């Protein structure tokens, strides 16, 4: 008889849930996440998985991607200078 379950990857660690709904975060996971007493963990869905990470660990690149999902079109310095010129002209005309 063969095992037919999900064998994608080995678990990093295991925790046991208490009757009060609490878990202990194993030491190797705490080190990997850089967390200690008082740290806040964030739980998120990723398809069929639940992802746990240290709260507030977003780089400026993560924030930028969430605000601007498609990258802007590349502009030449001349195009940027012209855009600034048009912007200033509009500002002066409306003021």
N, C-alpha and C positions, 0 to 999 in steps of 0.2 A: 504494500500500500504506500502511495506517495503523498507527500504533503502538497496541497494545492492552494495554500494561502498566499498572502502577499509577502514576497521575499525580496523586495527592492533593495533594502539596506538594513544593516544591523543597527539596533538602537544604541544611542550614545550612552544612555543610562535608564534606570527604572526608578519609579517612585510608587509608594503605596498610599492610597487615599484613606484618611482617617474617617471615623464616624461623623466628625464635625465638618467634613469636606475639605480638610487641609492636606497639603502634601509637603514633603521635604524636598528641596532642590539639592540634588547630589553635588558634592564638592567639585567634581570635574566640570559640571555644567555651570556652577557659580563662577569658577575661574574663567571659563570660556566666555561667559556673558559679562564678566567684570562687575559682579554684584556682591553685595554684602548686606548686613542687617539694615533694614529700612529702605532697601531698594524697591522700586515699583516695577512689576512685570506687566507686560501687555500681551493679551491673548487675541489672536486674529484668525479668521478663516482664510484658507487658501485651497479652494476646491473641496476635496474630501479630507484635507488635513487641517489641523489646528497648529498655528505657529505661535511660539512663546518667545518674546524678546524683551530686552530691557527697555522700559518706556523712555521716550525722548531721544532715541538713538537714530536721529535722522540727519543726514549730511545736507549741506546746502544743495547738492545735486539732486537728492531725493525730493526736497521741497520744490525745486525748480521743475522737475519732471511732473510732479503732481499738479502744478499750476499751469504748465505749458507742455501738454502731452506730445505735441508734434514740434520738432525743432524748427526754429525760424529759418527762413531762407538766408543763405549767406549773402552778405552785401560787401561791395568793394568800398574802400575809403571814400572814393568820389561819390558813390551812392549815399553813403551815410552823411557826408558833408551837405549834399543836396537836400536830403531829408531834414536836416537841422535847419538849413536856410529856409525851406518851405514852412517849417513849424514856427520859426521866429517871425516870418512874414505874416502868417495867420494870426499869431498872438498880437502883433502890433496893429493889425487891421481891426481886430475885435475890441481893442482897448481904448 
